[in-house]
Amino acid sequence: QSVLTQPPSVSGAPGQRVTISCTGSSSNIGAGYDVNWYQQLPGAAPKLLIYGNTYRPSGVPDRFSGSKSGTSASLAISGLQAGDGADYYCQSFDSSLSASVFGGGTKLTVL
Amino acid sequence: QLQLQESGPGLVKTSETLSLTCSVSGDSIRRSVEYWVWIRQPPGKGLEWIGSIHFSGSSYYNPSLKSRVTMSVDTSKNELSLKLTSVTAADTAVYYCARVGEYSSSSIDQWGQGTLVTVSS
């Protein structure tokens, strides 16, 4: 049971927009800690996609965007491409656990 | 270009100690803005933060693993190390070393390729 809750799977057709939610609590996202997002392609290490809730590292397309409100955060992917099929993870810090925590991951299927 | 490479035994016996090394190239481990972390991922499952360490030696461990984990830094070799004692099958996972700090104080911006460690009797 992950501290941050993500839907197990989402899907969308090429060109569509999908969102992935990350729900936390008052001891992590709701406490103001940053949310980061990672993309993990099959057989590869995770890659930083969004940091500080909304910022993209250099090289990440602007099709990827992040937002945060209250105790939740979201990752939006617009203009879906076949290569976006991957697992996506959110990450934050939890003050009651004194630990960095990850969501359980969401598998994105591009139909 | 920063590169991280994990190495160590791929098979560890139950109740023994898992020991891994992470070789860092393309950047000095002594850069003060950075923390170095270990993350693991059981086969088919999600990511778990093991702990973070600064080159100064200050470290923070996942409370669920704290009693069994030791992380260290060897600045002369530009290497990190991880030791996990009294392992069980639940510790079977791909272990990643990674860097925190290039973009923010919490985001993991560079990852090693990971190394699979299987725990078996």
Interface residues (C-beta under 8 A of the other chain):
Chain A: S2 Y33 D34 N36 Y38 A45 P46 K47 L48 Y51 G52 Y55 P57 Y89 Q91 S92 F93 L97 S98 A99 S100 V101 F102 G103 G104 G105
Chain B: V37 G46 L47 E48 W49 S52 Y60 N62 P63 S64 Y96 Y103 S104 S106 S107 I108 D109 W111 G112 Q113 G114
